[in-house]
Amino acid sequence: MVASFQRRDHLATLLSSLAAALAGPTDVDVDVLVLLDGSTDGSDALVEEVAADFPVPLRHLWQPNGGLAAARNAGVASATGDLVWLLDDDMVVARPALLRHLAHDRDDARIVMGPCDVRSDNADIVRAHWWYEERHRRLATEGVVRDPHDSSFANTSAPTRLLREHPFDERFRGYGVEDFELAVRLFAVGEVIAFDPQAAIEHHLAPSRSESLRKMREEGANRMRFLTIHPTYEHVVFRSDPGRAERMLRRVARGPSSAALWWLARTLEAAGSWRPMRRVRPRLMSYAELSAVYSGVSSGRSSVRP
């Protein structure tokens, strides 16, 4: 199941890779559902066009934009199979990943998460997502996901019934944190998330500079939403050992400082584009993203309600 919003070109690439992965036999019936979360960019026409020659049944549903959590829930509710493989629209999949999800022994763990290998032409993104590689190496050794902060439901499969019983929390809008929140609830009822390093897919990220900062701001607000739901799980969304800059931003974010922190984030990002400052751009971008996160945290303190 693919949730998509306004990314027709990315969706076309994903569907092309899915078609190649599904070209051979799978031993079980497979179909593909694309949930268009308010898309008005021609994605519906794309799916209809591709469906004519797709190797398995391919269909789409459209709903008004409600965010990723709502889109995933709607897709799961409309799924016809016993198993759902959740994918984002900016991914490229290969047949080995598909077969690993299909072949997993669900008696050991009903949920299977595979790696998302970040691919991007943006050097800032490549540098900023080094932790993905570190996380994947660690999880490959352990074989299971134990910390909700390590969880991701992109490139994750689970029984349809399970995801209907434990849906994503639709109060999360914008970017981030809904995966952590669901993992907390699943772990609480004894579910296990297995990690399969051989179920890897590529995640192609190409956000603009302004979009990257906007997502960080949305994540900050969602961190506060998370804490209203799980107040004893602060360690999932905030580092226990922040650096000096983050400690300062936390203090500032306790007050009505969202607009000022957002201005700081955009100023730091712009400064990194000046030729004399390019050598220190990675550090400036790190501070810009932190400032954007705590701009969202500050706004979330006053606006988020349980």
N, C-alpha and C positions, 0 to 999 in steps of 0.2 A: 504494500500500500504506500502510495506516494502522496504527501501533502505538498501543495504548491501554491505560491502566490506571486503573480506578476513576473514570472521568470520563464517565459516561453522558450528562449534559446537554451537555457540550462536544461529544461524539461526535455527538449528534443534530443539533447546529447544523452541524457539518462535513459530515455526510452530506446534509443538506438543500441546502447550497451545492454539493456535488458533483453532486447530482441535477440542479440547475438548469444547471450547467456542461456536463453530459453530455446535456442534452435535445435538442440539435441533432446533426447528423451530424459524425463525426470522421474519416471516410475510412479508419480502421483499427479493428480490433476492440479494445475496451477492457473490462476488468472491474475490480472493486474488491474488495480483500481487506482485512479488518480483523483484525489479530492482537491478541487480547485476552490481555494478559500478566498472568494471574491475577485478572482483574476478577470481582468477585462482586456487582456493583451493578445487575445487570439489563441490562448492555450487550449480552449475547448475545441476549436477547429483543428488544431494540431493533433490532438488525441484522436479525433474522428478520422482524420486522414491516415494517421499511422495505423489505426486499428484494422484497416482493410487488409494489410499484409502482415500483421503481427502474428507470431507463431502460436500464441495462446489468446484466449478472450481478453480484450482490453476495453475498459469503459471508464467514463469519468462522471463525477457528480460535482455540481456547483452549489456553493452556499455563500451567503454574505460573509464578508471578512470578519472572522472571530478570533483569529490568532491560531498558533500552531497547536495548542492543546485542544481547542475546539475542533480543528480540522482533523486531527488524529482520531478523536473520539467519534466523529461522524463517519470517518472511513472505517473504523473498527466496527461500528454499529451496522454498516452496510456490507461488511465482508461476508462472503459466502463459504469460505473454507474453514477448516479447523485450526489453521495456523496463519498468523499474520507476520509478515516481514516488513518492518517499518523502514522507509527510506526517505531522505530529503531530496529535493528536486535538483540539487547541484552536485550530485554524486555520479560516479561512473562505476558500474559493477562489472564483475567478471564471473564466468561460470563456476570456478572453484568456490567462491563465496556462497553462491546460490546452493550448490550441492552440500556444503558444510551445514548450512542452516537446515536444509531438508533432512539430512542424515543424522542430526544430533539425537542422542538418546534422551528423551524428555523425562525419563524416570529419574535420572541423576539431577537434572536442573531443567525446569520448564522454560526458563528464559535464557537465550543465548545472545551475547553481544560480541560483535566483531570489531576489529580496528577500523578507524577512519583515517587513512593516510592523507594528510593535507597536501594539496597541490595548489600553487598559486604563482602568478607572475609578479606579485607584489612582494617585494623584499621585506617590507614591514610585517606582513602576515607570516611569512616563513620564519622570521626571527621571533615573533611573538608567540608562535605555537610550537616551540621546541618541547613544551611540557607534554604535548600529545605523544611524542615519541618516547619520552621517559615513562609516561603512564603505561603505554602499550608494552614496553619491555618488562615493567614490573608485573603487570597483569598476566602476561604470557607465562611468567615464572610461577605465579600463584594459581592461575587457572580459574579463579573466581573473583568476582567484584565484591568487596566487603565494605567499602566506604561509599556512601551515597554520592560523594563528590566525584568519584571515579565513574559514575554511571552515565550512560548515554543511550537514548532509545533511537538514535539514528544508526542504521545497520544493526538492528536488534530484532529478534524474532521471539514470539511467545504465542501460546494458545489463544485463540480468539476469545474464548470464554473467560480466560483470566483477565484479559485487558478490558472486557466489558464489566467484570466484577470490580476491577480496580482502574477506573478511567483516570486520564490526566485531569488535573484541577484547572478548570477553565477560567478561574480568576486570574491566572497568569496570562498577561497580554504582553506583546512585544517579545524581546529576546531574553532567553535564558531562564534557568532554575526549575522549570516544571519537571524536568527529568530527575533532578535531585529529589524533589518533593515526592514523586511517585516511588522512587527507590526506597525512601524512608518508610513509606507505608507497606511496600512489598516485603522488605526485610522484617518489619514488625509482625507479619503474619507467617513468617518462616520460609518465604520464597528465596530461592538461590538464583543468582545471575552468573552463569558460566561465561568465561571469556575464551574465545577460540581465535588464536592468532592467524589461523589459516583461512578465516572467513573475512579477509581484508577487502575493503573497497577504497576507491579514491574519492576524496572530498575536495572538489574544486571551488576554492573561495576567491571571489573577486569583488569584494565590496569597495565602494568609493571611500575616500578618507572621511567624509562627513557621515557616511553610513556606519563605518566602524565605530566612531565616537557615539553616534546615536544608539547603537546596540549596547555599548557599555553603559550608557546612561539608563537605558531600559533595564539592563541587568541589575543595576544598583537598586532601582525601585522594586524589582522582583525579589531581591534578597530580603528586603524589608517585609514584603508579602509573605515570604517563606517563614520568617521569624514570628509573624503573627499566628501562623498555623502550627509551627513546631518551635516554640520558644527555647526548648532545651537543646536544640541542634545548631546553635550558633557556629560551631566549629565547621559545619558543612559549607557555609557561605562566607565565612570570614576567617582569614588566617589567624592562627593562635600566636604566630611570631612575626608580625608585620615589621617592615623596615621603618626607618625614621620618617620618611616621607609619608608613608601610609598612616602611621600613628598620628601625624599632624593633620592629615586629611580627615581622619575619623573624628578628631576633636572639633574641627571646623564644621563637619557635617551634622553635628549635634544641634546646631542652630539653623536659622532660616537662611541658608547660604547656597541653595541650589543654583540660583542664577549666577552668582559670583564664581562658583566652581565650574559651571558650564562655560563661562567666559574664559576662565583659566585654561580649560581643556582645549578650547579652540585656538587660543593664543599660542599655547605650547606646540600644537600641531602645526600651525602656520609658521612658527619660528623654525621648525625643523626643515622647512622647505627653502629657507634662505640659504644661498650658496655658502656663506661663511659658517653656517651652523650644520651643514650636512654631515660632518664627521661625528657629531654627537646626536644625530637624529634618532637612533634607536633609544637612547636614554630619554630624550624629549618625548618621544611617542609613548614610552612606558609611563611617564608622568602624566601625559595627556589622557591616556586611557584610565589611569587611576583617578584623575580628577573628574572624568566623566562618570565613572562608577559612583563616586561619592556625591556627585551632583544628584544622581538618581536616588542614592540613599537618603540624602537630605530631603528631597521632595517626598520620598516614600514615608518618612517618619510622620509627616503631617497629613498625607492623603490616603495611605493604605489603612483599610479596616478589615478585620477578620470576616 
